[in-house]
């Protein structure tokens, strides 16, 4: 369920290229992607990561401490949509949003992220190739259909320009216009 090593290298580089200082991650899991991005942030950079699972957050927090990144990473243990709305109410703004959480809410996370990301900021979404199943029209299970619909949605969205790259299980890279 965590990102691949090649995706780690890509995220590390894209954070640097984008000169990101503030990152929001939706879906912490064990913290690999958060840690990857935090390590590429400047010393004054901050990363907020959201996950509702207390046990997984404990695992992630231990990794953040071991890597001496806990000063850059703020964890929120709560439902993501609620947390994003709270961040919006606090006028929080981000340079990059990384989405890797429950696939059923990808469209909601994407739309909410557009409200808190700076112009030219990046939204990166994991699992958009869904093990290649999104291109197999015979695959009509719930999650494949959801990911397929999400990919179509962002492709038609005029608020961003985007590209799907076949790294790991597929990243959608969306730049806010």
C-alpha positions in Angstrom: 0.0 0.0 0.0 3.0 2.3 0.2 4.6 4.1 -2.7 7.4 2.4 -4.6 11.1 3.4 -4.3 11.0 5.0 -7.8 8.0 7.1 -6.7 10.0 8.2 -3.6 12.9 9.4 -5.9 10.4 11.2 -8.1 8.6 12.9 -5.2 12.0 13.9 -3.7 13.0 15.5 -7.0 9.6 17.2 -7.7 9.5 18.8 -4.3 12.9 20.4 -5.0 12.1 21.4 -8.5 8.8 23.0 -7.4 10.6 24.8 -4.6 7.9 23.6 -2.3 7.9 24.8 1.3 4.4 23.7 2.4 3.1 20.3 1.6 -0.2 18.6 2.4 -0.4 14.8 2.3 -3.8 13.1 2.3 -3.2 9.5 3.5 -0.1 8.9 5.7 -0.1 5.1 6.0 3.3 4.3 7.5 4.8 7.6 6.5 7.2 6.7 3.6 5.9 9.4 1.2 5.7 12.0 4.0 9.2 11.2 5.0 10.5 11.3 1.4 9.0 14.7 0.8 10.0 16.1 4.2 13.6 15.2 3.6 13.6 17.2 0.4 12.0 20.3 2.0 14.2 23.2 3.0 15.0 23.6 6.7 12.0 26.0 7.2 9.6 23.8 5.2 6.5 22.1 6.7 4.5 19.1 5.8 1.0 18.4 7.1 -0.1 14.8 6.8 -3.6 13.5 7.4 -4.8 10.0 8.3 -7.6 8.8 10.5 -5.9 5.6 11.6 -4.3 6.0 15.0 -2.1 2.9 14.9 -0.6 3.7 11.5 0.1 7.2 12.7 2.1 5.9 15.6 4.2 3.9 13.2 4.7 6.9 10.9 5.5 9.2 13.9 8.2 6.8 15.0 9.8 6.9 11.5 9.6 10.7 11.5 11.4 10.8 14.8 14.1 8.3 13.8 14.8 10.4 10.7 14.8 13.6 12.8 12.0 15.1 10.7 9.3 15.5 13.4 10.0 19.3 13.5 8.9 19.6 9.8 6.0 17.2 9.9 2.6 17.8 11.6 0.2 14.9 11.7 -3.5 15.2 11.9 -5.4 12.2 13.0 -8.9 12.8 11.7 -11.0 12.2 8.6 -9.4 13.9 5.6 -12.3 15.9 4.2 -13.1 17.4 7.5 -9.4 18.2 8.1 -9.0 19.9 4.7 -12.1 22.0 5.4 -10.5 23.0 8.8 -7.2 23.9 7.0 -9.2 26.0 4.5 -11.0 27.8 7.4 -7.6 28.7 8.9 -6.5 30.1 5.5 -3.7 27.5 5.2 -2.1 27.4 1.7 0.1 24.8 0.2 2.6 24.5 -2.7 2.0 20.8 -3.2 -0.7 18.3 -2.2 -0.1 14.6 -2.4 -3.2 12.4 -2.4 -2.9 8.7 -1.6 -5.9 7.7 0.5 -9.3 6.1 0.1 -10.0 6.0 -3.7 -13.7 6.7 -3.2 -12.9 10.3 -2.2 -10.2 11.1 -4.7 -12.5 13.5 -6.6 -13.5 15.2 -3.3 -9.8 15.4 -2.1 -8.8 16.9 -5.5 -11.5 19.5 -5.5 -10.9 20.5 -1.9 -7.2 20.7 -2.6 -7.7 23.2 -5.4 -9.1 25.6 -2.7 -5.9 25.5 -0.6 -3.2 25.2 -3.2 -1.3 28.2 -4.6 -1.5 29.1 -8.3 1.0 26.9 -10.2 1.0 24.5 -7.2 1.0 20.8 -7.8 -1.5 18.1 -6.8 0.0 14.6 -7.2 -2.3 11.7 -7.0 -1.2 8.0 -6.6 -2.6 4.8 -8.0 -4.2 6.3 -11.1 -3.2 3.4 -13.3 -4.6 0.9 -10.8 -2.3 -2.0 -11.8 -3.2 -1.3 -15.4 -6.8 -2.2 -14.8 -8.2 1.3 -15.7 -7.5 0.6 -19.4 -9.2 -2.8 -19.4 -12.8 -2.1 -20.2 -13.8 -5.6 -19.0 -12.8 -4.5 -15.4 -15.9 -2.9 -13.9 -15.3 -3.4 -10.2 -16.0 -0.5 -7.9 -12.5 0.8 -7.3 -11.4 0.4 -11.0 -14.5 2.3 -12.1 -13.9 5.1 -9.5 -10.2 5.5 -10.6 -11.2 5.5 -14.2 -13.9 8.2 -13.6 -11.4 10.3 -11.6 -8.9 10.2 -14.4 -11.5 11.3 -16.9 -12.6 14.1 -14.5 -9.1 15.6 -14.1 -8.4 15.3 -17.8 -11.5 17.5 -18.5 -10.8 19.9 -15.6 -9.9 23.3 -17.0 -8.6 24.5 -13.6 -5.5 22.4 -14.0 -3.1 21.0 -16.6 -2.3 17.5 -15.9 -0.3 14.4 -17.0 -0.4 10.8 -15.9 3.0 9.2 -15.6 3.6 5.4 -15.4 5.7 5.4 -12.4 4.8 2.9 -9.6 1.1 2.4 -9.8 0.8 5.7 -11.7 1.0 9.3 -10.7 -1.4 12.1 -11.9 0.5 15.4 -11.8 -1.8 18.4 -11.9 -0.7 22.0 -11.9 -3.2 24.6 -10.8 -3.7 27.3 -13.4 
